[in-house]
Amino acid sequence: MPDVHLDEDTVDRLDRLRVDEESYDEIVTELINIYETEERTLFRGGSP
């Protein structure tokens, strides 16, 4: 597993998103899922 280093601002932003002591992995996974869902929606929205 690669090491990922985040700057203090990024960690602060992730901390503000945390709910009930979620791990950073859980938050990032959720953000990726949201991004992928939006991407699929945009792709399908342009199809006839």
Number of C-alpha atoms within 10 A of each C-alpha: 3 4 5 5 8 9 7 9 9 11 13 11 10 14 15 9 12 13 9 5 7 11 13 14 9 11 16 13 12 12 12 12 12 11 12 12 12 12 12 10 11 11 10 10 9 7 6 4
